[in-house]
Every structure is written in C-alpha cells, then in structure tokens.
Amino acid sequence: MAKNVSKLNSKIWLSSPHMSGHEEKFIKEAFNSNWIAPLGPNVNGFENDLENYLENKTHVAALTTGTAAIHLALVLLNIKENDEVICQTKTFAASVNPVLYLNAKPVFVDSEKDTWNMCPNLLEKAIKDRIKIGKKPKAIIVINLYGMPYKVKEIHTISQKYNIPVVEDSAEALGSQYNNQKCGTFGDLSVLSFNGNKIITTSGGGALVSRSKEVKTKIIYLATQAKEPGLEYSHITTGYNYRMSNVLAGIGRGQMEVLDTYVELRRKNYHYYKKHLGTINEIHFLDEPEGYYSNRWLTCMVLETNKIRDDIQQLLEINNIEARPSWKPMHLQPVFKNYPKYLNGVSDNLYQKALCLPSGSNLTLAELDKIITLIKQYFE
Ligand SMILES: *Cc1c(COP(=O)(O)O)cnc(C)c1O
C-alpha cells in the first residue's frame, strides 16, 4: 500500500503530497506511447474517473490549475469589466484573483459559524444592497473551506431567487458530501484543485466541473487557445492555454484509486486530534452539522485567544512542525482592500484564533502523538 516517506525526525508538514505507488504505471504508459502533450488518454481517463466518482451527470474538464478553472468559469459566465462578483471573504486568494484578471470587482461576504462558509443572510443582504444601487452581482463564488460543505440549500435558494449563478470552489473538498451528494456537483460550475497540498494531487492541476457535454466542450475549446476546427489556425475569440498535460493526468489516475482511503485517513486525523485535545477548555473544533460529511482536508482548531494560537504555532515551529493560521480573509488583504464588503466578525475572529494542524493522509500515529503531546504540555 501507501509508501510512507515522512520520517519522525524530519519536518512534519501541514499537508504534503502522498503518492500511492499506483501513479507510475500511468506515467510509464504516457512515456511509452509518447503522449507527453496537453491531451491524451490519461487526460480522458482522469476525467472519466472524476465523472464516475462525482456522479450526478457531471462533465469534467481537466485543466492546469484550480485557479485556471475559476478563471474559465468566470469567462463562461460572461463576467466583464466592472461587473460585480460576490466572493466568500474567508478563503485563499486563488478564489478571487481571477475576478481581477477580468477587471471585474469582488464584493466580499463574511461567513457563518456552523461551516465557516458564506453566510446566507449576509449574502442576501449584499445582493439586495447591490441591486438597490443598480449593480446586480453577476456571480457568486462560494467555498467548501477546509473540506466542509457550505450551506448548499440556503445559498442555492438565494441564487435561484435572484437568478445569479454559483461558482462552487471545491478545491479543498474533493470527497466531501452534503446530504450524500458529492461536493463539486452543486455549483452551476464547480472547481477542483490537484495542487501538491490538496487531498489528491497531480503536482499541479485543476478541473472545471460542468452540468452538460456542451459546456465541457466549450471549456476545452477555451482552454486550448479557442482554435476553430480545421487545419488553419483560425480564432474568433480570446483563448487560453489551460489544458492539463497527459503526464500529470497519469498521476491523477493513480491518485483516484486511493482517494476514498485518503479521505478516511484525513478524517481519522481530525477525530484523533479532537479525541485528545477536544477536552481542553481553550480548544474548539468544528463539528459536522447534520447531513454534512467533510473530507477534513485540514484539521483546524480555534483557540480561546490570539495569544494562545500564536504561542502554539511557535511551539510547534521550533519543534519542526508546520502549523498555520487559517486563511487571512480577503477583505483584510491590501490587494483587495478597496472593494465592498459585508461583514459580521466571523472571519475576523477565525483569522485571529484558528490554527491549521498537520493533516496529511501520510501522517503517522507517532507524528500525531508528538503534536498532541506538545500542545497538551503547553496547557499544563
Ligand atoms: C488551492 C485552492 C485554489 C487554487 O487551486 P490551484 O490548483 O492551486 O490553482 C482555489 N481555491 C481554494 C479555496 C484553494 O484552496
């Protein structure tokens, strides 16, 4: 089974790539058949694997990165200069940067406490507010943060009420479920990432999940320079070079064979941390609401104060253990500071007090115990 390359006295990483041994056969195939191009049988195979995994009549296009997938999602939704796009503020900057690529404007919306994702009440308030000043938002980018599904029912009720499409950023949530349906199938368009730190990896990669074959065809067309059919190089619209390479898709096919195992291992990490640290008064974990199933991409704990959080982070760091504060909200980032925001304090509080713990599927029990012992000692 899984080759374990992390060692106890070497650094313990937040979330490092975890090769299963199944990847090399697909890469060898690519080399033997000379399919080293940004298309080929592994790309189709990886897309099929993802479509079968996600079910719900999904159509998956494999791309170079998750960020590229968000960019193309916004292009498909016809986002133009000065259009407004509602974005969850509690996320990684990759969710929002593509809005700026199109010279459109992000409008930030804060989170709720149950899932740490976009607050439905605040979303509706923001939409009403923007409509009042004649700027109806063109899209909503919502996140499944750290693998926890967002409030799907509530958010999509609002999306339908105001007829605004949802881009589901599921970069962190492959393998998560909401009411037994997989994350990555809820958005009008959904985004996956296979970056090195994600639940499965192709070293770098992403995918855009759509609801029809026609849309998938259009995504592939845009991702391959928008070249018209025929031998001439003929173009009638702006294209991009965003297609995944056949070599990297081979890694993805191997990783798909262990995806469910890796989800279980990450969930086990969460439960182990919670069992041993959850009894400490100053530490809080985010439980799954009824019907929610998180892949627990990262286990994140909330400390009573900012000082305790920073103390523990530093304590782990001097012991060669990588733990990190949770994503700094976008409304606090200098690059995004001038855009409208609808806040309630939830993301600011998490930014001050939450700490992401090492969460890889390749962590050993000895490594988990080392981390837990250090944290327990801090409180003694
Ligand atoms: C990783 C990540 C992305 C970007 O994916 P890349 O493949 O690294 O471009 C987007 N959104 C979120 C929430 C992420 O965590």
The ligand as an SDF file (V2000), in Angstrom:
LIG
                    3D

 15 15  0  0  0  0  0  0  0  0999 V2000
   -5.8630   25.5710   -3.6810 C   0  0  0  0  0  0  0  0  0  0  0  0
   -7.0390   26.4390   -3.8210 C   0  0  0  0  0  0  0  0  0  0  0  0
   -7.3510   27.0540   -5.0390 C   0  0  0  0  0  0  0  0  0  0  0  0
   -6.4390   27.0810   -6.2180 C   0  0  0  0  0  0  0  0  0  0  0  0
   -6.0850   25.9030   -6.7580 O   0  0  0  0  0  0  0  0  0  0  0  0
   -4.6820   25.7880   -7.5830 P   0  0  0  0  0  0  0  0  0  0  0  0
   -4.8290   24.4590   -8.2210 O   0  0  0  0  0  0  0  0  0  0  0  0
   -3.5850   25.8590   -6.5750 O   0  0  0  0  0  0  0  0  0  0  0  0
   -4.6480   26.8970   -8.5570 O   0  0  0  0  0  0  0  0  0  0  0  0
   -8.5320   27.7660   -5.1330 C   0  0  0  0  0  0  0  0  0  0  0  0
   -9.3450   27.8950   -4.0910 N   0  0  0  0  0  0  0  0  0  0  0  0
   -9.0790   27.3430   -2.8900 C   0  0  0  0  0  0  0  0  0  0  0  0
  -10.0530   27.5180   -1.7820 C   0  0  0  0  0  0  0  0  0  0  0  0
   -7.9020   26.6150   -2.7100 C   0  0  0  0  0  0  0  0  0  0  0  0
   -7.6340   26.0930   -1.5140 O   0  0  0  0  0  0  0  0  0  0  0  0
  1  2  1  0
  2  3  1  0
  2 14  2  0
  3  4  1  0
  3 10  2  0
  4  5  1  0
  5  6  1  0
  6  7  2  0
  6  8  1  0
  6  9  1  0
 10 11  1  0
 11 12  2  0
 12 13  1  0
 12 14  1  0
 14 15  1  0
M  END
$$$$
